Amino acid sequence: MLLVQKPKKSYLIESEFSFLLACLNREDLFRQQYGSDIQISNEFDWPYFLRLARFHKVVPLIYQRLKNAGENQVPSYVLSTLRQQSCAIALKNSFHTQELIQVLDMFARYQIPVIPFKGPTLTQMVYGNMGMRPFCDLDLWVRKQDFDTSLKLLIDAGYQSPYLRQTWRRSMFLRWINSFHCGVMAHELPLGRKHQDHHLFIDLHRQISKYFQFSFDEILRRSKPITLQGDTVMSLEAEDSLLIMCVHGSQDGWNKLQSICDVAFILKSHPQLNINEVVFRSKEAYCTRRLLLGLSLTAEFFEIHLPAEVNQLISQDRGLLLLINNVLTRLAQQPGQNRTWQGKLQVLFMKLGMLERFVDRSKFLLNFVWSFFIAKCHQITKPDHAVSKVV
């Protein structure tokens, strides 16, 4: 499926973003475009290439593709930087994986079902190597009735949250804001703690997303065991992982190539995955457009062939085609260009267009206003702990 015109080879060699895409793509396609030897023009901006790789959170994947290149092909400082950043990512991921196992054991002792998603379980299931995908926190999904108990367990274990500050309890108004946010508006709460020289973060979810309708028990019933550092934990099945990663990629506006890589590697690592079943589930959860958007972007960048039925659904949705072009345009922009008010408004309307139901769009607008308000409240209160992560 071809949605935009492919650049010519001469442009590929000179374009840092296009070369980044080629490094992320299949090995046979990389050889077809660049041959056995990488020939880069003298005008190629390697520092900008490194900046792009870090911004899009694909440093380990890029390093794996370029690590065997000679100095006459890739400068030594580029390989050294990629190697150092990849090692740092692997170390950080290892600490978070160890923490995930301990937290899951703690929840199991109190008989609290929990579904870990993204983070270590996705990395192991899809990439097969804990150092291949950077992640900054652990995402844990619990039942709504277990949320308060789970939150207390994490606080007792040393975790703190910017929404549970002591300073917020000094004012009745701030107490009401905090209670309303934690009990009604937020579908997740960020928590963090310092462990030795490392910061560990957890996002505790009562819902996967505010605009996702599947029940906890339904997805838990379909979960599969996976091995992490010798321990067995439950993980999402491939079909649910694909759907949820498309939902979260849309939630972030598909602003980084990592999200598209996740979808591509899910499809590559699970060739027997039933896409038609995923489409059926997306219709039940009212997130078909977000799923099709993720699949379209993946097919565009990674030359993945989608079933004819899926391509037909994509072509029939004119709004979806407009979203695809908007995302492609924004991805090709330099990092930081989207920080203007005009850029933020464009992202706002783009995210709004990804939602199918009027009720979800209303929730989105309400949440946007509330997020701005709660952020202002955070600015006027000083944190009473060092480890904080506001989302």
C-alpha angles and dihedrals in degrees: 000000000000117000100164132026113270115239118245120257094254089057092046091058092050099041117086093199094048091048088051089054091049091052090052094048131084117304093237091053090048091054091046092055100038106018123220091308122055111230113192124179120245090246092063109124105222096179089055090047089055090048091052093049092052095043092052091044095235101117097123092049092049092048092052090055097045104032094095095048117114125246090252088060103037121019114250093236089057092055091043092052093047091048094050093048092046091052091049090050092049091050093049091047090051092055092049092047092053089049092050091055091050093047092048090050089051092051091047091056088058092042094242113152112224134179116209113203136176111006118063098353094052092044093052095041097047107026100027091218125081092216097055099080124043117222129172103201147013119259113209124181120200134171115276091243090054096047098093093045091048091049091052091050091053092047090050087051090059102268121139133191132207086229092059100054121148089228090063090062095060094076128052089214093054090044090055092048091050093047093048093047096047095041103038118008104039121074089186140023123214117225132180143178137181117245112188104303095341135081117223122200133193129187107205110204131200087180133022088230137342088244100047120093107195118116124241094236093051094055093040090056090056096045121120133214118254132181120240118180091333095313125106117231133168119257137180116274116249096259093051091044091054093049095045094046089053089050092050093043089055090045088059092044093247087274096154134050090228091077092053091046089054092055092045094050092047088057093044096047093046107043091167092058111133105230092179089058089050090052090051091052091047090057090053090050095043093238103108094122091054091049093048091047091055092046092048093052091047092050090049097051102031104034091238114164115229126204116270091245091057093047089051092053090050094050092048094057108076092181089056093053089053090051091051092054091047092052092046091051093049094046091056092054122098116266111269097028091106095060096089120099090249091053092047091051090051090053090047093055091042092055089045090054091054091066118086105196129067091226091056092048090050090050090049093054092046091049091049091055092044093049090054090049095047090047089056089052090053091052093057095048123067118227115248094205135047098230110073136142119184117194 
